[in-house]
Amino acid sequence: MRNTALRTQTATAIGTAPRYLVALDIDGTLIDSNRRIPAGTVEALDLVRAAGHEVVLATGRSLAGLLPIATRLGLTQGWAVCSNGALTVHLDRTAPSGYDVVEARTFDPSPVIGRALDVAPGVRVAVEEVGWGWRTSSAFDPDELNGEQKRVQISELKARPATRIALNAPEIRRHMSALRATEVTVAPQRPDWLDITAPGVNKAVALDVVRTHLGVPAVAVGDGINDLDMLAWADRSVAMGQAPAIVRSAADQTTGTIDQAGVLPVLATLVPAVDGALSPLAAQIATAERTTPGPVVLRVWHGAGPDLARCEVWTLRGGRWVRHAPIPSGIGATMRAIETASLEAGLPYPRGDEGRRRAQWRSFTNDGRAGFELPLSAL
């Protein structure tokens, strides 16, 4: 089976600090049908990020549906792909909207809407409004579409370029060929529901742009028909246990179901084993230190008060300091908490020679922002 060597490297060569783009579907992979996140998922994602990997949510959800889930997962900074690849964004908690649109892949919706009305006269049509919700031909239940809804005339739905269209009608799946003839991408979600995007658009196309930017191999986990391209594209692909047979056969391996928190053992292969008794902050610091081969410093930046707005591990490469990984639990902590967690992780730091021998933090400036850094060394 392809990529066996890469799977072995991922699981065993943590010490060489390989970095991966970790592309994760949301529904059926990170959350269940009741919108619950399996226990331990957020903590596992924090460790994966602390190991230097780039976690990228890749979902069929609209941006309005992705944002609240990303917040619940603690993924408020970094890349994300939504609307089945029609939209690539960079999540940024400091931006007014919480994100910046990197690329929107649009198409003329008029031909496919017209064809849908011909083959299924009672079809309900929804056109995505990026970051807000949907313009619709008739009302949809709140659970059917993420975000707000505004009912408009069909002519308005056809009037301007769209990133994604949802079509709902009994057995509309039978008309996929007729709809594809209008030169769009048609992704079936169920017999009565189709998602429409621009020609050639899918999760893999959008993710490949991110992978090229990062310059790293990719691991992908998913469970749906709309994940097939992503699984074929990834260097290592994993299907969830409840995925249809066609999805499981397309992946390199199959993990447990969403009810078994099947994504957790996959994420565990991307990080070194750390003492389970460590606090989350100490575990993340230990993970970051163990996955970088060079000297390590902890860098912190304050917000308006004493709590930290940012906490990262940096390492020396090629004679210059470069960012290795974030420490998610460091956000909202204090410098004293960072010191305590570092010692808990077995990573001492320079101290003064007299009195209380406090940690010797030193100031630095990066990209015009001043902060403090603390050198760490393994015992």
Buried (B, 14 or more C-beta within 10 A) or exposed (E): EEBEEBBEBBEEEBEEBBBBBBBBBBBBBBBBEEEEBBEEBBBBBBBBBBBBBBBBBBBBBBBBBBBEBBEBBBBBBBBBBBBBBBBBBBBBEEEEEBBEBBBBBBBBBBBBBEBBBEBBEEBBBBBBBBBBBBBBBEEBEEEBBBBEBEEBEEEEBBBEEBBBBBBBBEEBBEBBEBBBEBEBBBBBBEEBBBBBBBEEBBBBBBBBBBBEEBEBBBBBBBBBBBBBBBBBBBBBBBBBBBBEEEBBEBBBBBBBBBEBBBBBEBBBBBBBEBEEEBBBBBBBBBBBBBBBEEEBBBBBBBEEEEBBBBBBBBBBEEEEBEEBBBBBBBBEBBBEBBBBBBBBBBBBBEEEEEEEEEBEBEEBEBEEEEBBBBBBEEE
